[in-house]
Each structure stands twice: as structure tokens, then as C-alpha cells.
């Protein structure tokens, strides 16, 4: 598809409406990295800046795929989820960008939008790479925030916007199993290596699922929190972003991802107590998602398709290594 991204004039009226009639836009920069929404930094005439999130077809690189109906992590996108989840994280004492405005009415743009504080361009990922000593304090504070999330109990698993009874009818681990098998099918259709090992991978998944004992306690989880989803302010505050996937779910789902993404820095987060069998099952399911998803998006016009293919290759190796 032909993608038309925003230009400076497109956001002029939005800025005047939300920040005041005297405020002028001096710059508009589209930030890289997003796959479901556009992220723009808007420069202002007073020397400050704000960040604009835009959810529209032109900003979403993901093609449609088969989904599990009660999978709470499927297609987590949009201003409604953003606003609801922002409020829940704020209530749990988690630092997120200050929310200036949300617009789902298309008053200024033909899209869902949210205008938020510009918390800076330094990610925890970059800080860990170049200055681990300086990263220690925000990493510890992020661990504190995660423990607040992971001790905030919910009545069921599912999105925070779900109506009562719309989710949580069956065991969360069965949702994960079906989700992982769907990812396996998608990966096998796109690459001969998972296709050749399909039966063995499926058997391993089911074996891991059988080890998991029943449990029905859920907490707030971000869903895909990596150090690139945490900004660090000049004051050293960790600011959580990209939280549309926030949901009530097993904390092991979060920690399987955190271990993968934070690597050697993970122990500094000082996690809550975890079920090791559930953790390993979820870890392997996420490996399969990191094969299917990157292979799917690598077949689109996403700008960094090579990186996606390399990510899929690493996770194919990880999936096969345990068989």
C-alpha cells in the first residue's frame, strides 16, 4: 500500500486546539520503531515538544492473520486501550507519559490519536548499552514499578476494556497453547525449518502445557515490555510506553518476556515469585511468536525487513535447540 505519513500542517489545528491558540508547530518528526501506530515528536515555538500517537491503517504494518478468539494480546491497538491502560498504570503508581489529550472522534485527523508529554528520546536499552552504572537506578525503579503491577490483582484474565464475562472463561494456559499452535502454523507456512519440525515442536508445547498446574490468579502485565519500551528522563525516572497490550494475565507471561529482553540485566528487576513450569511454557510460546510475527511482517513493506528476518532466524534456532 502507499503510505501517507503526517506533515506539519496536518497537526497544526490539533496543537492549537489542545495546547492553546497561540501555540505554533515548528517541527514534526516521525520516530522509528513502531509497527502498529505512528509516533511523532512535535516541536513547539516555545522550545518544548510533545509526542503524538496515531492509530490508522497507514501507520499499521501488520497484515491480518488467524487469531485465537479469546487471546487478550491479539491486535492490542487504539486510543481506547491506550487511555484505559494509561489510567490503570497511573493508579498502580507506574510512571507513564502525562496524557494531554485523546481524540477518537476524528476532529482533526482521520485516525485515533493521543497527545502526550515528551519524556525524552533516551531509552533504557540505550542507557544499558552505553552506561550500565547510570542505568542501575532507573532499572531498579522499573523493578519497583513492575512489582506494583504484578501485585495488583484482577478478577480474570483479559483486556481492561473487556466487558464482564467477555474473557477468562477457560484456563489462561490453554489460550497460550492455542495461540502458540497458531503461531507454529503461521511460521511453518513461511519457512521450511519450522515446517520440518512442526510435529516435534507441537509435541514439546503440549508436554510443557501438561506440566503446568491449575491457577486462577492474575495481575497487570504490560505484555511486551523490553528496555526499548522504557524511556529514561534526565532525572533518571523510568517511563513506561507502548502499553496498549496491558492486560490481566499470569505474571509469568511478563517475566518470560522480561528475561528474554533484558538478558543479563533481568535479575536487577527483582521479580516476584514465579512458577517455573508456567514460566518455561510461556517462554517457549513466546519464542514461536517471535518466529511467526517477524516472518509475517517481513513480507510487507515494513522498512527494516532484514532485521525482522534475522529475529525470526534467532528464534527458529532457539525453538529447535530444545527438541
C-alpha positions as CSV (number, residue, x, y, z in Angstrom):
1,X,0.0,0.0,0.0
2,X,1.0,3.6,-0.5
3,X,1.6,5.1,3.0
4,X,1.0,8.8,3.6
5,X,2.5,10.0,6.8
6,X,1.7,13.2,8.6
7,X,3.1,16.5,7.7
8,X,3.5,19.6,9.8
9,X,0.3,21.3,8.6
10,X,-1.7,18.2,9.4
11,X,-1.2,18.7,13.2
12,X,-1.4,22.5,13.3
13,X,-5.1,22.7,14.3
14,X,-4.8,19.8,16.8
15,X,-2.0,21.5,18.6
16,X,-3.8,24.9,18.7
17,X,-7.0,23.2,20.0
18,X,-5.2,21.2,22.7
19,X,-2.3,23.4,23.7
20,X,-3.7,26.9,23.0
21,X,-4.4,29.1,20.1
22,X,-1.1,30.9,20.3
23,X,1.0,27.7,20.1
24,X,2.7,27.1,16.8
25,X,4.2,23.9,15.4
26,X,7.9,24.3,14.4
27,X,8.8,20.7,13.6
28,X,7.3,17.3,13.1
29,X,9.5,14.2,13.2
30,X,8.2,10.7,12.7
31,X,10.0,8.4,15.2
32,X,11.1,5.0,14.1
33,X,10.3,1.6,15.6
34,X,6.5,1.4,15.7
35,X,4.7,-1.3,13.7
36,X,1.0,-0.7,14.7
37,X,0.9,3.0,15.3
38,X,2.8,6.2,14.2
39,X,4.8,8.1,16.8
40,X,5.6,11.7,16.1
41,X,7.6,14.3,18.0
42,X,6.0,17.8,17.6
43,X,8.4,20.7,18.1
44,X,6.7,23.9,19.5
45,X,7.5,27.5,19.2
46,X,8.3,27.8,23.0
47,X,11.2,25.4,22.6
48,X,9.3,22.5,24.1
49,X,7.8,19.4,22.4
50,X,5.1,16.8,22.7
51,X,4.6,13.4,21.3
52,X,1.7,12.3,19.1
53,X,0.5,8.7,18.8
54,X,-1.6,8.0,15.7
55,X,-3.5,4.7,15.1
56,X,-4.5,4.4,11.4
57,X,-4.2,1.9,8.6
58,X,-1.3,3.9,7.1
59,X,0.7,3.5,10.3
60,X,-0.1,-0.2,10.8
61,X,2.3,-2.6,9.1
62,X,0.7,-5.8,10.3
63,X,-1.2,-8.0,7.8
64,X,-4.2,-9.9,9.0
65,X,-3.7,-13.5,10.3
66,X,-5.6,-16.3,12.1
67,X,-6.2,-15.5,15.7
68,X,-7.4,-17.2,18.8
69,X,-10.8,-15.6,19.8
70,X,-10.0,-15.2,23.5
71,X,-6.4,-14.2,23.1
72,X,-6.1,-10.9,25.0
73,X,-2.9,-10.0,23.3
74,X,-4.3,-10.0,19.7
75,X,-4.4,-6.7,17.9
76,X,-3.9,-4.6,21.1
77,X,-4.1,-1.2,19.5
78,X,-6.0,2.0,19.6
79,X,-6.8,5.1,21.6
80,X,-9.4,3.5,23.8
81,X,-7.0,0.9,25.1
82,X,-4.3,3.5,25.4
83,X,-6.4,5.7,27.6
84,X,-7.8,2.9,29.8
85,X,-4.4,1.3,30.3
86,X,-2.8,4.7,31.0
87,X,-5.3,5.3,33.8
88,X,-4.7,1.8,35.3
89,X,-1.0,2.2,35.3
90,X,-1.2,5.6,36.8
91,X,-3.5,4.2,39.6
92,X,-0.9,1.4,40.2
93,X,1.8,4.0,40.7
94,X,3.6,3.4,37.4
95,X,5.3,6.4,35.7
96,X,3.9,6.8,32.2
97,X,3.9,9.9,29.9
98,X,1.5,12.5,31.1
99,X,-1.6,12.4,29.0
100,X,-2.6,15.7,27.4
101,X,-5.5,14.6,25.1
102,X,-7.2,11.6,23.4
103,X,-9.3,12.0,20.3
104,X,-11.3,9.2,18.8
105,X,-13.8,11.5,17.1
106,X,-11.5,12.3,14.1
107,X,-11.9,16.0,14.8
108,X,-8.5,16.9,13.4
109,X,-7.2,13.7,11.8
110,X,-8.8,10.7,10.2
111,X,-7.4,8.5,13.0
112,X,-7.4,7.7,16.7
113,X,-4.8,10.0,18.3
114,X,-3.3,10.7,21.7
115,X,-1.1,13.6,22.6
116,X,1.3,13.1,25.5
117,X,4.3,14.5,27.3
118,X,7.6,14.2,25.6
119,X,9.5,12.1,28.1
120,X,12.7,12.3,26.0
121,X,14.5,10.2,23.5
122,X,16.8,8.1,25.8
123,X,15.6,4.5,26.2
124,X,16.7,2.2,29.0
125,X,18.0,-0.1,26.3
126,X,20.4,2.6,25.0
127,X,21.4,3.6,28.5
128,X,22.2,0.0,29.5
129,X,24.4,-0.4,26.4
130,X,26.4,2.8,26.9
131,X,26.4,3.5,30.7
132,X,25.3,0.5,32.8
133,X,26.3,2.2,36.0
134,X,23.9,5.1,35.2
135,X,21.2,2.7,34.1
136,X,21.2,0.9,37.5
137,X,19.0,3.4,39.3
138,X,16.2,3.6,36.7
139,X,16.4,-0.2,36.2
140,X,15.8,-0.7,40.0
141,X,12.9,1.8,39.9
142,X,11.4,-0.1,37.0
143,X,11.6,-3.2,39.1
144,X,9.7,-1.4,41.8
145,X,7.0,-0.4,39.3
146,X,6.7,-3.9,38.0
147,X,6.2,-5.3,41.4
148,X,3.4,-2.8,42.0
149,X,1.8,-4.0,38.7
150,X,2.4,-7.7,39.5
151,X,0.8,-7.4,42.9
152,X,-2.3,-5.6,41.6
153,X,-4.8,-8.4,41.4
154,X,-7.5,-8.7,38.8
155,X,-10.6,-10.9,38.8
156,X,-10.0,-12.6,35.4
157,X,-7.5,-12.6,32.6
158,X,-8.3,-10.3,29.6
159,X,-8.1,-6.7,28.5
160,X,-9.1,-4.0,30.8
161,X,-11.7,-2.8,28.3
162,X,-13.4,-6.2,28.2
163,X,-17.0,-6.4,29.4
164,X,-17.6,-8.7,32.4
165,X,-17.7,-12.3,31.1
166,X,-16.1,-11.5,27.8
167,X,-12.9,-13.2,28.7
168,X,-11.4,-15.6,31.2
169,X,-13.8,-18.5,30.6
170,X,-11.1,-21.1,30.3
171,X,-7.6,-21.6,31.7
172,X,-5.1,-18.9,30.5
173,X,-2.5,-21.6,29.7
174,X,-5.0,-23.2,27.2
175,X,-5.3,-19.8,25.5
176,X,-1.5,-19.7,25.3
177,X,-1.3,-23.2,23.9
178,X,-3.8,-22.5,21.1
179,X,-2.0,-19.2,20.4
180,X,1.3,-20.9,20.2
181,X,0.0,-23.6,17.9
182,X,-1.5,-20.9,15.6
183,X,1.9,-19.2,15.5
184,X,3.6,-22.5,14.7
185,X,1.2,-23.0,11.8
186,X,1.9,-19.5,10.5
187,X,5.7,-20.0,10.8
188,X,5.6,-23.4,9.1
189,X,3.7,-21.8,6.2
190,X,6.5,-19.3,5.7
191,X,9.8,-21.2,6.5
192,X,10.8,-24.8,5.8
193,X,12.7,-25.2,9.1
194,X,9.7,-24.9,11.5
195,X,7.6,-26.8,8.8
196,X,10.0,-29.8,9.0
197,X,9.9,-29.8,12.8
198,X,6.2,-29.0,13.2
199,X,5.1,-32.2,14.9
200,X,8.0,-32.2,17.3
201,X,7.5,-28.6,18.2
202,X,3.8,-29.2,18.8
203,X,4.5,-32.2,21.0
204,X,7.0,-30.2,23.0
205,X,4.5,-27.4,23.5
206,X,1.9,-29.9,24.7
207,X,4.3,-31.5,27.1
208,X,5.2,-28.1,28.6
209,X,1.5,-27.4,28.9
210,X,0.8,-30.6,30.8
211,X,3.4,-29.7,33.5
212,X,1.5,-26.5,34.4
213,X,-0.7,-26.8,37.4
214,X,-4.1,-25.0,37.5
215,X,-4.2,-21.5,38.9
216,X,-6.6,-18.6,38.6
217,X,-4.7,-15.5,39.9
218,X,-4.0,-12.6,37.6
219,X,-2.2,-9.3,37.7
220,X,-1.4,-6.3,35.5
221,X,1.1,-7.2,32.8
222,X,2.5,-4.9,30.1
223,X,2.7,-7.8,27.6
224,X,5.8,-6.9,25.6
225,X,8.0,-4.9,27.9
226,X,11.6,-4.5,26.8
227,X,14.2,-1.9,27.6
228,X,13.2,-0.2,24.4
229,X,9.7,0.4,25.8
230,X,11.1,2.4,28.8
231,X,12.2,6.0,28.4
232,X,14.6,7.5,31.0
233,X,14.1,11.1,31.8
234,X,17.0,13.5,32.6
235,X,16.0,13.0,36.3
236,X,16.5,9.2,36.0
237,X,12.8,8.3,36.0
238,X,11.9,5.2,34.0
239,X,8.8,6.0,31.9
240,X,6.8,3.0,30.6
241,X,5.5,3.3,27.0
242,X,3.7,1.2,24.3
243,X,1.3,-0.2,26.9
244,X,-1.8,-0.8,24.7
245,X,-1.3,-4.5,25.3
246,X,-1.7,-4.1,29.1
247,X,-3.9,-6.9,30.4
248,X,-4.8,-9.0,33.4
249,X,-2.8,-12.2,33.0
250,X,-0.3,-14.5,34.6
251,X,2.8,-12.7,35.8
252,X,4.9,-15.5,34.3
253,X,3.9,-14.3,30.8
254,X,5.5,-10.9,31.6
255,X,8.6,-12.4,33.1
256,X,9.2,-14.8,30.3
257,X,9.4,-11.8,28.0
258,X,11.4,-9.7,30.5
259,X,14.1,-12.4,30.8
260,X,14.3,-12.6,27.0
261,X,14.5,-8.9,26.5
262,X,16.6,-7.7,29.5
263,X,19.1,-10.6,29.4
264,X,21.9,-10.1,32.0
265,X,20.1,-7.1,33.4
266,X,17.0,-9.0,34.3
267,X,17.9,-10.0,37.9
268,X,18.2,-6.3,38.8
269,X,14.4,-6.1,38.4
270,X,14.0,-8.3,41.5
271,X,10.9,-10.2,40.3
272,X,8.1,-11.6,42.3
273,X,7.9,-15.3,43.0
274,X,7.2,-17.3,39.8
275,X,6.0,-20.8,38.8
276,X,8.9,-22.3,36.9
277,X,6.8,-24.7,34.8
278,X,4.4,-22.0,33.8
279,X,7.4,-19.7,33.0
280,X,9.1,-22.2,30.7
281,X,5.8,-23.0,28.9
282,X,5.2,-19.3,28.3
283,X,8.8,-18.7,27.3
284,X,8.6,-21.3,24.6
285,X,5.3,-20.0,23.3
286,X,6.8,-16.5,23.0
287,X,9.8,-17.9,21.0
288,X,7.2,-19.2,18.5
289,X,5.5,-15.8,18.3
290,X,8.9,-14.3,17.6
291,X,9.2,-16.6,14.6
292,X,5.7,-16.1,13.1
293,X,5.3,-12.4,13.7
294,X,8.6,-11.3,12.2
295,X,8.2,-13.6,9.2
296,X,4.7,-12.2,8.6
297,X,5.8,-8.6,8.8
298,X,8.9,-9.2,6.8
299,X,6.6,-10.0,3.9
300,X,5.2,-6.4,4.0
301,X,6.7,-3.0,3.2
302,X,8.0,-2.6,6.7
303,X,11.2,-0.6,6.4
304,X,13.5,-2.9,8.4
305,X,12.5,-6.3,6.9
306,X,16.1,-7.6,7.2
307,X,16.1,-7.1,11.0
308,X,12.8,-9.0,11.2
309,X,14.1,-11.9,9.3
310,X,17.2,-12.1,11.5
311,X,15.0,-12.0,14.6
312,X,13.0,-14.9,13.2
313,X,16.2,-16.8,12.4
314,X,17.4,-16.5,16.0
315,X,14.1,-17.8,17.4
316,X,13.9,-20.7,14.9
317,X,17.3,-21.8,16.3
318,X,16.0,-21.3,19.9
319,X,12.8,-23.3,19.2
320,X,14.8,-26.2,17.6
321,X,17.6,-26.3,20.1
322,X,15.4,-27.8,22.9
323,X,13.9,-30.7,20.8
